[in-house]
Amino acid sequence: MADKPPVSVVIPVHNGERYLAEAIESVLAQTYRSFEVTVVDDGSTDQTPNIVKSYPELNYLYQANSGPAAAKNTGIRTAQGKFISFLDADDLWMPNKLRIQMAEFENDPELDIVTGLVQEFISPDVTANFTYRPRVKNDPLPGQVPGAMLIKRYLFERVDLYFDAEMRYGGTFKWFTRVNELNLHIKVLPELVLRRRIHGNNVSIHFKKEKEKIILQTLKASLDRKRAMNDKEKPIE
């Protein structure tokens, strides 16, 4: 039986026909070659299935539309590798992403997560008269998004790093809040690893509409968990 590849790449997608092929190609162009790719189709009604099936080397999973968090969780549960990496269906990896991140884990096995820099770009199909004209951060910033990270798979079960499937929007913010709570060993590399495409239908646009509510709910839940942990650690008088 062939050895399982150490890295499992999960691409969640819902009606992603416009950019999906570019995202897939950016994974297949990686200079680090030992990985598997699973595309989790979250109830697409466009040409997404046909695009994925044109790449026979990929794993294709279909589920009823349940949101991006649920799609990521499906990919995690079926992953075979010891490391998990995500890519949204409209973003792009830099060719050396996996190579430099895996090298970092080899140099320091105590690390839990390795990330890098993220740079936003406006998709070429966003025209000047488009209803939503997004603003981008031109300078690369530390990648506090799953697509920039390489994560040890065991963390999802050991410390419950699964995404909140009840949240259609804002799930990444809640997930990263949980990451910060756990004081994991995280290294941020100085290299660019992810180009994040900004366009008219980014999920983050919907998140902004409910941003204040989601942030308050997430921070309250985080404080409640910390209080509960502190109460457990108090000595019995």
N, C-alpha and C positions, 0 to 999 in steps of 0.2 A: 504493500500500500504506500502510495506517494506521501511524502511529508506534507503536512498542511502549511500553507503560507503563513508567515507570522503576522501579517497585517490584513485586516478585513476593512474594506472601504464600503461605506454605506451611503447611497445616494437616494434620499427621499424625493419624490416628485409627484406633483399633481398638475396635470395639463401643462406640461413643460416642453411642448414640442418646439418652441421657438429657440431655446438655448440649450436643451439637453445634450445634443450631440457634441457641442463645444465642451461642455463640462466633462462628458465621458472621455473625449479625446485628450483632455488635460490630465486625466488619470492614467490613461494608457500610454501617455508620453513620459511617464515617470522614469527617472534614471535608476531608481531602486525597483527591481522587477519582481520581488516575491510578495505578491498580494493577490487577494481575491476581491471581486467587485460585486456587490449586490445592489440592484436598483429596486427600491420598494415603491411600487406604483400605488399611490393613495387615491384610487378611484378615478383615474383620468378618463376623460371622454373624448380626447383629441387623438393625435397620432403617436402619443407617447409610447404605447406598447410596441408599435411597429418599429420605432426608432431603436428601442432597447433590443428587440429581437434581431435587428440587423447586426448586432455585435454578439455572436454566438459564444464568446468567451465569458460573457457576463451572466450572473444569476438574476433571474427576474421573478419578483414576488408581487402579486396583486392583492390588495385588500380594499374593502369598502371604504369610502372616504371618511377618514377619522381624524385628519389633521396631521401636521408635520411632526409633532411630538410622538404620536402613536406610530407613525411610519419609521421614525428613528428607532424606537423601541423594538419594532418588528425586526429591523435589520440587526440590532444588537443581539437579539435572542437567537438568530440563525447564524451568527458569525462563528467562524472556525478559528480565527487567528487569536493570538495573545494580545494584540494591539488593535484598537478601533480608531478609524478616522472617518470623518463625515465630509460630504461635499454637497451643498445645495445645488439644485439642478440648473441654476442660472449663474453660478460662480465658476472660477477657474483656479486651478492649482498651478504654481510654478513648477517647472520640471524636476527640480531637486528637492521638493518638499519632503517626501518620505525618506530620501537618502540621508539628508542632514539630520532629520529627527531620529531615525533609527540609530545613526552613529552616536547621537547624544545619549540614548538609552544604553548603548554598549559601553560608553565611557563612564556612565553613572547609573548602575542598575537600581539605585534607590529612588530615582525619579518616578513620579506617577504620571505626569503630563508634560509633554514638550510642545510648545507653541512657537510662533514666530510673528512676523509683521504682516499686517493686512493693509492693502491699498484699495480704495474705492475708485471706480471709474464709471462714467455715464455711458450706458449702452449706446452704440452708434445709431440704433433705431429710435432713440428718444429725440424727436425733432424740436425745433425752436418753438413751434406753436402747440406743443403738447400740453394738455390740461395741467398735468403735474410736472413741473420743472424742478427736479431735485437738486439739492446742493450736496457736494461731496467734500470729504476731507482729503486734500491732495497729498499730504504727507503720510507715509506709512506709519501705522500705529500698532502697539502690541495687540496681538490677536486674541481678544477675549470672546471669541466665537468658536463654536465646535468645528467649523470648517478649517480653521487654522491649526487645530490641535491633533496630536497623536496621543492616545490615551490607553493605559493598561486596561485590558478588558475586565479583569477580575474586580476592578473598582465598582462596576455597575451593580454587581451582586453584593459585594462586601460592605459597601457604604451607601448603597441605594442611590446610585447616580443616574437611574433611569429618568427620562423626561416625564413631566406631568401631562399625561394624555388627555386630561380634561381641559387643558388650555389650548385653544386654537391659535391664539396670538400671545406673545410675551413669554413663551415657554423657555426661550434661551436665557432671558434675563433671570427668571426664577432658577433655572439650572445653574447658572454661573454664581448666583447668590449661594446656592448650596455648596458649590465647589469652594468658595471662599470660607464658608463655615468650617470645612473639614481640615483646613490647614494642610493641604496636600503639598507634596514636593513638586513644584512647577518651575520649569525653566523657560524663559522667553529668549529665543534666538534673535540675533540682530539681522537675520536675513528675511527677505520678503518670501512668504510661502503661499499667500492667497490674494487673488484679485477679486474683490467683491463688486458684482455688477449692480448698478443702480438703474432702475427703470420704473415704469409706471405701475407695475403690479407687485412690487416687493411686499412680502409679508410684513416687513417692518413698517410699512405705511399704515396698515391696519392696526398694528401695535400702537403707533403714535396716537391714534384716535382714542384709545383706552389707556394710555400710558400711565397717567396719574393713578388711576384706580388699581391697575395691575401692580405698580411699584409699591403702593401702600399696602396692598394685601400681601405681597411677597415679603416685604420687610417686617410686617407684623408676625407672619408665620415664622420667620427667621428668629425674631426676638423671643417668641413663645418657645421655640425649640431650645434656645440658649438658656432661658429661665428654667425649663424642665431639666436640662442637663446640670445646671448649677444646684438645683434642689436635690438631685440624686447624689451630688458630691458633698453636700453638707453633712457634717458629723451628727450622729444621733445623740441627743443630750439625755 
